[in-house]
Amino acid sequence: MTVKLIIANVIIFGLTMLSDQLYVALAMVPGYIVYKYWIWQFVTYMFVHGGFSHLFFNMFGLFVFGSPVEKQLGSKEFLLFYLLTGTFSGIFSFIAYLIAGVNVVLVGASGAIFAVMLAFAVFYPHARIFVFGILPVKAPILVVVYAGIELYNQVVGTRAGVAHLTHLAGFGFAYLYMVVRLKINPIKVFLDHR
């Protein structure tokens, strides 16, 4: 399923690069959801990317973290996890944008990828990720550090054009999915494997 999701992302990226109309139809545009009722954008936005590097890093993350998580969950459960966390991250961002009174275009799989990253840290708490290819960091620590960075960037407003709130929502909805559906408490797992 991980490979199929990557293929779907690559195909949709190619199609949206060829058609601006398709890009706008599939990306999340709050104004279109409110006034045109294009509610499918809550799901399709996560298959649209703003450029090749955006696509590459998201798909690299999906491949690295998604494959082991899929082995733990099974393909059907993994697909449900991926789509639900990505969709709810989009809905959360949409509501935040409405409250803030901004009408930005949201694209990318990052919300779902951050959810998969948290799941990886829960299932493989002793795994070490080599940051920049050289610095080994335990998966739970990496998740906590990423969450801190995203929270800081959201509050301070650095790196404009990056959906930090969507990334944080990905972590949040992954946590809820783990607790509610899988009966796993990520915080307990992290503390037990310090």
C-alpha atoms as a printed R data frame, in Angstrom:
    type eleno elety resid chain resno       x      y       z
1   ATOM     1    CA   MET     A     1   0.000  0.000   0.000
2   ATOM     2    CA   THR     A     2   2.907  2.360   0.719
3   ATOM     3    CA   VAL     A     3   4.204  1.923  -2.821
4   ATOM     4    CA   LYS     A     4   0.692  2.388  -4.265
5   ATOM     5    CA   LEU     A     5   0.291  5.648  -2.336
6   ATOM     6    CA   ILE     A     6   3.638  6.874  -3.643
7   ATOM     7    CA   ILE     A     7   2.645  5.983  -7.215
8   ATOM     8    CA   ALA     A     8  -0.692  7.792  -6.779
9   ATOM     9    CA   ASN     A     9   1.113 10.895  -5.501
10  ATOM    10    CA   VAL     A    10   3.569 10.856  -8.405
11  ATOM    11    CA   ILE     A    11   0.801 10.437 -11.000
12  ATOM    12    CA   ILE     A    12  -1.323 13.221  -9.511
13  ATOM    13    CA   PHE     A    13   1.737 15.467  -9.263
14  ATOM    14    CA   GLY     A    14   2.406 14.929 -12.980
15  ATOM    15    CA   LEU     A    15  -1.216 15.609 -13.924
16  ATOM    16    CA   THR     A    16  -1.465 18.770 -11.799
17  ATOM    17    CA   MET     A    17   1.777 20.096 -13.269
18  ATOM    18    CA   LEU     A    18   0.146 19.779 -16.697
19  ATOM    19    CA   SER     A    19  -3.159 21.366 -15.684
20  ATOM    20    CA   ASP     A    20  -3.587 24.420 -13.450
21  ATOM    21    CA   GLN     A    21  -7.321 23.743 -13.366
22  ATOM    22    CA   LEU     A    22  -6.782 20.253 -11.980
23  ATOM    23    CA   TYR     A    23  -4.307 21.634  -9.418
24  ATOM    24    CA   VAL     A    24  -6.914 24.109  -8.138
25  ATOM    25    CA   ALA     A    25  -9.655 21.463  -8.172
26  ATOM    26    CA   LEU     A    26  -7.643 18.993  -6.074
27  ATOM    27    CA   ALA     A    27  -5.719 21.347  -3.753
28  ATOM    28    CA   MET     A    28  -7.450 22.623  -0.626
29  ATOM    29    CA   VAL     A    29  -8.779 26.108  -1.259
30  ATOM    30    CA   PRO     A    30 -10.951 27.144   1.722
31  ATOM    31    CA   GLY     A    31 -12.998 29.585  -0.354
32  ATOM    32    CA   TYR     A    32 -13.953 26.845  -2.819
33  ATOM    33    CA   ILE     A    33 -14.939 24.496  -0.014
34  ATOM    34    CA   VAL     A    34 -17.124 27.156   1.599
35  ATOM    35    CA   TYR     A    35 -18.727 28.665  -1.501
36  ATOM    36    CA   LYS     A    36 -18.551 25.864  -4.080
37  ATOM    37    CA   TYR     A    37 -18.840 22.910  -1.663
38  ATOM    38    CA   TRP     A    38 -15.738 21.188  -3.060
39  ATOM    39    CA   ILE     A    39 -15.489 18.967   0.015
40  ATOM    40    CA   TRP     A    40 -13.430 16.330  -1.808
41  ATOM    41    CA   GLN     A    41 -10.497 18.700  -1.336
42  ATOM    42    CA   PHE     A    42 -10.265 17.537   2.294
43  ATOM    43    CA   VAL     A    43  -8.894 14.255   0.885
44  ATOM    44    CA   THR     A    44  -7.359 15.189  -2.464
45  ATOM    45    CA   TYR     A    45  -5.147 18.010  -1.137
46  ATOM    46    CA   MET     A    46  -2.735 15.470   0.325
47  ATOM    47    CA   PHE     A    47  -2.008 14.031  -3.134
48  ATOM    48    CA   VAL     A    48  -1.123 17.440  -4.619
49  ATOM    49    CA   HIS     A    49   2.367 18.930  -4.218
50  ATOM    50    CA   GLY     A    50   3.835 22.348  -4.892
51  ATOM    51    CA   GLY     A    51   6.997 21.200  -6.640
52  ATOM    52    CA   PHE     A    52   9.357 18.296  -7.196
53  ATOM    53    CA   SER     A    53  11.332 18.759  -3.943
54  ATOM    54    CA   HIS     A    54   8.064 18.947  -1.961
55  ATOM    55    CA   LEU     A    55   6.929 15.692  -3.557
56  ATOM    56    CA   PHE     A    56  10.324 13.999  -3.204
57  ATOM    57    CA   PHE     A    57  10.807 14.649   0.512
58  ATOM    58    CA   ASN     A    58   7.231 13.697   1.373
59  ATOM    59    CA   MET     A    59   7.456 10.464  -0.624
60  ATOM    60    CA   PHE     A    60  10.885  9.690   0.821
61  ATOM    61    CA   GLY     A    61   9.398 10.074   4.314
62  ATOM    62    CA   LEU     A    62   6.412  7.926   3.348
63  ATOM    63    CA   PHE     A    63   8.691  5.187   2.029
64  ATOM    64    CA   VAL     A    64  11.109  5.216   4.983
65  ATOM    65    CA   PHE     A    65   8.483  5.353   7.739
66  ATOM    66    CA   GLY     A    66   5.420  3.980   5.949
67  ATOM    67    CA   SER     A    67   6.797  0.590   4.916
68  ATOM    68    CA   PRO     A    68   7.592 -0.557   8.489
69  ATOM    69    CA   VAL     A    69   4.344  0.910   9.847
70  ATOM    70    CA   GLU     A    70   2.365 -0.907   7.158
71  ATOM    71    CA   LYS     A    71   4.058 -4.177   8.225
72  ATOM    72    CA   GLN     A    72   2.797 -3.588  11.766
73  ATOM    73    CA   LEU     A    73  -0.732 -2.486  10.876
74  ATOM    74    CA   GLY     A    74  -1.421 -4.447   7.709
75  ATOM    75    CA   SER     A    75  -2.194 -2.784   4.383
76  ATOM    76    CA   LYS     A    76  -5.895 -2.011   4.946
77  ATOM    77    CA   GLU     A    77  -5.405 -0.564   8.410
78  ATOM    78    CA   PHE     A    78  -2.395  1.422   7.215
79  ATOM    79    CA   LEU     A    79  -4.428  2.933   4.357
80  ATOM    80    CA   LEU     A    80  -7.221  3.846   6.773
81  ATOM    81    CA   PHE     A    81  -4.696  5.383   9.175
82  ATOM    82    CA   TYR     A    82  -2.998  7.365   6.400
83  ATOM    83    CA   LEU     A    83  -6.198  8.697   4.830
84  ATOM    84    CA   LEU     A    84  -7.951  9.507   8.111
85  ATOM    85    CA   THR     A    85  -5.029 11.324   9.717
86  ATOM    86    CA   GLY     A    86  -4.342 13.224   6.494
87  ATOM    87    CA   THR     A    87  -8.005 14.150   6.040
88  ATOM    88    CA   PHE     A    88  -8.500 15.269   9.639
89  ATOM    89    CA   SER     A    89  -5.255 17.270   9.484
90  ATOM    90    CA   GLY     A    90  -6.695 19.056   6.449
91  ATOM    91    CA   ILE     A    91 -10.045 19.689   8.119
92  ATOM    92    CA   PHE     A    92  -8.282 21.043  11.213
93  ATOM    93    CA   SER     A    93  -6.166 23.374   9.060
94  ATOM    94    CA   PHE     A    94  -9.253 24.459   7.119
95  ATOM    95    CA   ILE     A    95 -11.042 25.452  10.335
96  ATOM    96    CA   ALA     A    96  -7.942 27.286  11.578
97  ATOM    97    CA   TYR     A    97  -7.688 29.181   8.276
98  ATOM    98    CA   LEU     A    98 -11.372 30.171   8.482
99  ATOM    99    CA   ILE     A    99 -10.981 31.426  12.048
100 ATOM   100    CA   ALA     A   100  -7.844 33.373  11.073
101 ATOM   101    CA   GLY     A   101  -9.634 34.781   8.028
102 ATOM   102    CA   VAL     A   102  -7.009 33.644   5.532
103 ATOM   103    CA   ASN     A   103  -7.638 31.937   2.222
104 ATOM   104    CA   VAL     A   104  -4.460 30.010   1.436
105 ATOM   105    CA   VAL     A   105  -3.976 26.991  -0.782
106 ATOM   106    CA   LEU     A   106  -3.012 23.866   1.164
107 ATOM   107    CA   VAL     A   107  -1.238 21.022  -0.630
108 ATOM   108    CA   GLY     A   108   0.955 18.101   0.336
109 ATOM   109    CA   ALA     A   109   0.966 14.824   2.231
110 ATOM   110    CA   SER     A   110   2.847 16.250   5.218
111 ATOM   111    CA   GLY     A   111   0.004 15.881   7.726
112 ATOM   112    CA   ALA     A   112  -0.290 12.181   6.926
113 ATOM   113    CA   ILE     A   113   3.512 11.769   6.783
114 ATOM   114    CA   PHE     A   114   3.924 13.263  10.255
115 ATOM   115    CA   ALA     A   115   1.204 10.881  11.466
116 ATOM   116    CA   VAL     A   116   3.113  7.946   9.968
117 ATOM   117    CA   MET     A   117   6.306  9.212  11.622
118 ATOM   118    CA   LEU     A   118   4.632  9.141  15.035
119 ATOM   119    CA   ALA     A   119   3.308  5.624  14.364
120 ATOM   120    CA   PHE     A   120   6.827  4.521  13.404
121 ATOM   121    CA   ALA     A   121   8.202  5.869  16.685
122 ATOM   122    CA   VAL     A   122   5.481  4.009  18.611
123 ATOM   123    CA   PHE     A   123   6.035  0.672  16.859
124 ATOM   124    CA   TYR     A   124   9.827  0.982  16.718
125 ATOM   125    CA   PRO     A   125  10.796  3.022  19.808
126 ATOM   126    CA   HIS     A   126  14.390  1.726  19.750
127 ATOM   127    CA   ALA     A   127  14.937  2.552  16.056
128 ATOM   128    CA   ARG     A   128  17.593  5.137  15.352
129 ATOM   129    CA   ILE     A   129  17.133  7.641  12.535
130 ATOM   130    CA   PHE     A   130  20.295  9.141  11.105
131 ATOM   131    CA   VAL     A   131  19.596 12.879  10.798
132 ATOM   132    CA   PHE     A   132  21.508 14.334   7.853
133 ATOM   133    CA   GLY     A   133  22.811 10.807   7.375
134 ATOM   134    CA   ILE     A   134  25.231 11.087  10.314
135 ATOM   135    CA   LEU     A   135  23.512 11.934  13.623
136 ATOM   136    CA   PRO     A   136  21.714  8.916  15.190
137 ATOM   137    CA   VAL     A   137  18.530  9.883  17.039
138 ATOM   138    CA   LYS     A   138  16.012  7.500  18.607
139 ATOM   139    CA   ALA     A   139  12.648  7.652  16.814
140 ATOM   140    CA   PRO     A   140  10.595  8.935  19.799
141 ATOM   141    CA   ILE     A   141  13.130 11.707  20.441
142 ATOM   142    CA   LEU     A   142  12.990 12.681  16.767
143 ATOM   143    CA   VAL     A   143   9.182 12.974  16.968
144 ATOM   144    CA   VAL     A   144   9.363 15.141  20.098
145 ATOM   145    CA   VAL     A   145  12.034 17.373  18.536
146 ATOM   146    CA   TYR     A   146  10.037 17.717  15.302
147 ATOM   147    CA   ALA     A   147   6.905 18.583  17.269
148 ATOM   148    CA   GLY     A   148   8.851 21.253  19.155
149 ATOM   149    CA   ILE     A   149  10.273 22.707  15.948
150 ATOM   150    CA   GLU     A   150   6.850 22.790  14.292
151 ATOM   151    CA   LEU     A   151   5.251 24.389  17.347
152 ATOM   152    CA   TYR     A   152   7.997 27.010  17.528
153 ATOM   153    CA   ASN     A   153   7.700 27.804  13.809
154 ATOM   154    CA   GLN     A   154   3.926 28.035  14.066
155 ATOM   155    CA   VAL     A   155   4.071 30.455  16.999
156 ATOM   156    CA   VAL     A   156   7.014 32.548  15.799
157 ATOM   157    CA   GLY     A   157   5.890 32.461  12.174
158 ATOM   158    CA   THR     A   158   9.191 31.450  10.594
159 ATOM   159    CA   ARG     A   159   9.408 29.590   7.278
160 ATOM   160    CA   ALA     A   160   6.382 31.134   5.615
161 ATOM   161    CA   GLY     A   161   4.613 28.893   3.158
162 ATOM   162    CA   VAL     A   162   5.056 25.781   5.327
163 ATOM   163    CA   ALA     A   163   1.899 24.341   6.922
164 ATOM   164    CA   HIS     A   164   3.282 23.862  10.437
165 ATOM   165    CA   LEU     A   165  -0.227 23.597  11.872
166 ATOM   166    CA   THR     A   166  -1.024 20.725   9.502
167 ATOM   167    CA   HIS     A   167   2.155 18.916  10.589
168 ATOM   168    CA   LEU     A   168   1.186 19.299  14.248
169 ATOM   169    CA   ALA     A   169  -2.332 18.127  13.444
170 ATOM   170    CA   GLY     A   170  -0.820 15.020  11.840
171 ATOM   171    CA   PHE     A   171   0.926 14.204  15.110
172 ATOM   172    CA   GLY     A   172  -2.254 14.968  17.063
173 ATOM   173    CA   PHE     A   173  -4.590 12.828  14.985
174 ATOM   174    CA   ALA     A   174  -2.075  9.973  14.880
175 ATOM   175    CA   TYR     A   175  -1.998 10.102  18.681
176 ATOM   176    CA   LEU     A   176  -5.818  9.983  18.824
177 ATOM   177    CA   TYR     A   177  -5.958  7.133  16.298
178 ATOM   178    CA   MET     A   178  -3.457  5.139  18.370
179 ATOM   179    CA   VAL     A   179  -5.352  5.706  21.616
180 ATOM   180    CA   VAL     A   180  -8.926  5.316  20.335
181 ATOM   181    CA   ARG     A   181  -8.642  2.654  17.636
182 ATOM   182    CA   LEU     A   182  -5.463  0.744  18.440
183 ATOM   183    CA   LYS     A   183  -5.617  1.114  22.259
184 ATOM   184    CA   ILE     A   184  -1.961  2.180  22.380
185 ATOM   185    CA   ASN     A   185  -0.795  5.190  24.397
186 ATOM   186    CA   PRO     A   186   2.190  6.702  22.539
187 ATOM   187    CA   ILE     A   187   3.310  8.698  25.589
188 ATOM   188    CA   LYS     A   188   3.453  5.523  27.707
189 ATOM   189    CA   VAL     A   189   5.426  3.740  24.970
190 ATOM   190    CA   PHE     A   190   7.887  6.633  24.754
191 ATOM   191    CA   LEU     A   191   8.348  6.787  28.532
192 ATOM   192    CA   ASP     A   192   8.766  3.009  28.819
193 ATOM   193    CA   HIS     A   193  11.527  3.034  26.188
194 ATOM   194    CA   ARG     A   194  13.604  6.001  27.315
